[in-house]
Amino acid sequence: MKYKDIVYNIKAKNFERIYLLYGREHYLIDNAIKLFKESLNESMIDFNLDMLDGKEIMLDQLLSSIETLPFMDERKIVIVKDFELLMKGKKKNFSDKEEKIFAEHLENIPDTTVLVFAVYGDIDKKKSIVNKINKNGLVYNCEKISDMDLFKWTRRRFDENQITIENAQVMYFIESTGYKDKNNEFTLSDIENEIKKISSFAGKDTKVTNEIIDRLSQKKIENDIFKLIDYIGEKNSQNAIKILNDMINEGESVLGIFAMINRQFKIVLQVKELLNKGMNNKAIADKLKMSLFVVNKSIKISKNFTESMIIDMLNYILESDYKIKNGLMRDTLAIEMLVSQYCQRKVS
């Protein structure tokens, strides 16, 4: 079954008894959850929708939720996110006996209940519960969508934002994201954010061109992040502030810049560790499933930052993220302070 078939059936209220949706395309999982919610009587949704944390739920709570009858609606929908019995690692809330009890219970889900497991990542396919769900319901890997579906989805997103763009530029935009590269971590959520950024920059009266796409592309932003970090490492505050202001003026959010700096320094720490183990650049790229370009840039960055400095910066970003989101600090002030503070620190 294809994802579009799952969507069609949910909209038609032609439900499976059990669903297991997993994988890296969180957008597809969240979209399916939204459709499940919309299938319920909105006025009675508080009685007929249970959203459960699969890392914290206990057996008796889960069984109670599944067995409870719907109220003034045909069905009750139970959505369990990141259920520990479907994932790799040690169990926290379930004994082996309880796991077996629940696996057997999956054979007898009430007809009035739709049970949905949403796992934002990989599952342990060897688990007996996965086999039970596959036997009694539907298991679907929300992976990257096909080229044609990706084009249609992207075209639709631009249209929804009332943006003038030709099909050739839609294709150019998709290529610029690198989404079709199987090793690229870009997701549909990332593409949607890029579309919003282009839409905000271009507005309704400007036709989107290749030049606009290049100016706002993720590759350019990644290169700008490399430059920003390089300037900080070189203690060049003037150029660091200039490139920072350019990024903000082109529509990049401070929290987005923080997130990319955070990601890059985590990569630097991984690369440092593997270098210390004697691995060469190519082996590190293969191990981390990253381009050799990113690994080489990370090695260059690592020469200007000690491990303690990197950890200190990561903690600063985490703290600033909290302050910004809670209105305790202006975002531009937070990132300007980061640049100023670390342009003055010496590598010891």
N, C-alpha and C positions, 0 to 999 in steps of 0.2 A: 504493500500500500504506500502511496506517495503522500507527502505532507498535505497537498491540496485536497486529497481525498478525505484525510482526517478532518480538515477544516470544513469541507462540504457536509460531512456526516454530523459534525457537532452542530452546525447551523440548522441542519434538518432534524436535529434531536434524535438521530439514529446512533445511539451510544453503544460503545463496547462496555462490558461490565467493569473492566479494569484497564487503565492506561499506565504505561511507563514511558515517559518522555525524558530523554537524557541527551547530553552532548554539549558542545561548546557554543552552539548558536542559541544563546539565551533569548534572543529576540523571538525565535520561533516558539520556544517553550512559553514565554510570557504571553505571546499572542494567543496561543491555544488556551492558556488559563483565562485570559480575558473573554474568549468565546464561551468557555464553560460558564463563567459568571453571567454572561449575557443571555444564556439559555434558560436561566431561572426567572421566576416571577420576581420582578424588582422589588415589589412591596413586601415580599416575604423572604428576601435574600438573607437577612440576618438569622433566620431560623433554618435555612436550607443550604447554607454554604459554610463549611468548616475549613479554615486554612491552618494547617498544623506544621509545626517545626519538627521535621523528622529526626533532628539530632537530639531533641529533648523529650519527645513523646514516649510515654510508657504504654505497655501492652493493653492494660485495662482501659486507658483513655482512648486509645486507637479503636479498640473493639466497640466501645460504647458509641463513638462517633459514627462508625460504620453501621451499627445496628439501629440507630435512632431513625424513626420514620420521618418522612418529610411532612411539613405542615402547610396545607393548602397549596400544594404543588405536586407534580407528578413524581419528581425525583429530588433526592438530596445529593449534593456533590461534595465529596471530601477530597481535599487537595493536600498532599503530604510532600513538603519540600525537603530535598536532601535527606531521605530516609536512611538511617545508618545501616540497616540490614541489606541495603542494595549497594553499598560502597565498600571499598577496600579499607582494611584497618581493623582495629580492635573495637568490639562492641562496648557501649557504655551503659545502655539502659535495658538491654535484652540478654537473658541467659540463653544457653543452647536450647533448653526446654521451651522457653517462650518463643524462640524463633521457629521452632518446629510447630508449635501450636498455631502461630500466626500463618505459617505457610499452608497448613491444612485448612485454615479458615478461609483462605483465598478461593477455595473450591466452592464456598457457599455464601458468596456476597449477595445480600438481598437484592431483588430485582429493582427496588426503589432507590438503590444507592449506586452512584457512579464514583468509583475510587480512582483517583489520579495521583500518580507518583511523578514528581518533577525533580530531576537530578541535574544540577548545573555543573556538568562535567562527566567524567567516566563512571561506569558502574562495574561491579565485579560480576562478569557474566557466568562465573562458575557457581554463583550462589543458587541454592535450590529455589529461593523466592523468585528470582528472575525467570527460571524455567516455569514456575507455577503461573506467573503473570502471562508469560508467552502462551501457555496452554489455555488460559481462561480469559485472555484479553489481548492487548496489543502492546508490543514493545517497539519503540521507534527512536532511532538515533537522529537527533536534530543536528545534522552536519551541514557543511556548506551546500548552498543550493546550486542548481545547474545554471549554465551560462544564460540560457533563454529566460529562465525564471528570474535570474538576477537582473537581467535587462528590464523585464516587465516591472519588477518590483521597484527598481531605481527610477524608471520613467514615471511610475505612479507617484513616488515620493516627491519628485520635482513638480509634477502637475498639481499635487495637493498644496504645495507651497506657492502655486501660481507663478512659477518661474518659466521664462521663455528660454528654451534650450532645444537644439536640434538633436536628432537621434545619434548623429556622428559624435557630438560632444558628450552625450550620455555614455557612449562606448569609450570615449577617451577618458572620461572621468572614472569609469569602472577600472580601466587598465591602470590608471594612476594610483588607485588604492592598493593594487597588488593582491586584492581579495582572491583572485583565481589561483594564485600560487599556493599549493597545498601546505607549504611550511609557513605561510604568512599568518600571523595571529589576528589579522583584521577580521572583524565580524560585521554582521548586518547593523548592529547597534552603532558601531564605529562609522559605517557608511552613512547611516541616518544623521549622525552628528555632523559629518562633513557636508551633507546636503543642506542642513540647517545653516551651517556657517556660510556656504556659498550663497544661499537664498538671502541671508541677512546682508551680505556684502553687496550682492547684485541688485536686490530689490525687484519690484514687479516691472519696472520700466527698462531694465537693462538685459540685453541678450547675453547669456552665458557663453563665453568663448574659451578656447583652449588656454589663452593667456590668463584668464581669470582662474581657471582650474589650476594651472601651474602655480599661480601666485599663492593659492590657498591650499595646495595639495599637502597630503600627509608627509610625503617624502621631503618637501621643502621644509615643513615644520620640524621634522626629525633632524634635518641638517641644521636648522636654526638652533635646535636644542643642543646639538653637538657643539656648535659655535659658541653658544652661551656658556656651556660648561667649560669649554676651552678657555674662554676669556676670564672666567672666574678663576680657573686653575693658574692662568698666567698673571693674575692680579691686575687685569686690565678692566677696571670698573667702568671707564668711559664707554668702551665698546660693548661691554656687557649690558649696560643700561640702554644703550642705543638699540641693540638687537632685541632686547626685552620690550622696549616701547614699540618697535616695529611690529612685533608679534601681536601685541595687544591692540594696536591700531588696525591690524588686518583681521581682527575678530576673534583671536584666540583668547580664551578665558584664563585668568590667573590660576584657577583651580586645575584647569587642563594642563597648563604649563608645569605646575607643581607635580601633577600626576606623571607627566613625561620625564621630568627630572628624577622623580622617585624611581620610576621604572628603569631608567638608564643607570642610575647608581646601583640598583640591585643587580643589574647585569654585570657591572664592573666588579662587584664583590664576588659573583660567581666565577667570572673570568680570572680574577686574582687567585681564587682558591685552586682552580684547575691548572693555572700556570705554576703554582707552587708544587703541584703534584707532578710536574714535569711534562705536561701535555703541550703540544705545539698548537699554533693558531688554527690550522685546519682541523685538527682533532677536536679542539674546543668548539669550533663552529658546528661540527657534526654532532657533538655531544649535546649542545644546547639548542640544536636545530635553528641556528641563526645564520645570517649571511656572514661571510668572511669580512666584509666591510664593517659591519657592526662590531665584530670581535676585535678587529684591528683598531677601530676608534676607541673601544673600551680599554684596550691595553695602553693606548696613548694617554687617555684620561687618567688611568690608574697611576701614572708616573707623577701626576701633580696633586694627588690626594692620598693621604694615608687612610688606612681602614678606619681609624678612630674618627677622622674628619668626615668620612662618608657616613658613618653611623650617626654622628652628631647632626649632619645635614638632614638625614632621613627623619630623625626625631624632631628636628625643627619644622620640617614640612608637615609631619603628622600633627604637631601641636598647632601650627598655623592653620591647617585645614579645619581643625575643630573651632578655632577662634573666629575664622571667617564665616563658617556656616552658622555660628551662633551669634553673629553680629558684634563680636568683641574686638575685631580689628578689621580695618579696610584691607581688601585683597591686594591692592597695588602697594600699600605700605609694607605688607608682609613680605612680598617678593623683593621689593627694593632693599629691605633690611637684610634679606638673605644674601643678595649680591654684595651689598656693602660690607657685611660681616665677614664673608668668606674670601672677599678680595683682599682683606687685610691680614688674614691668617697665613702663617708660614707653614710649609711642610717640614716636619721635624723627624 
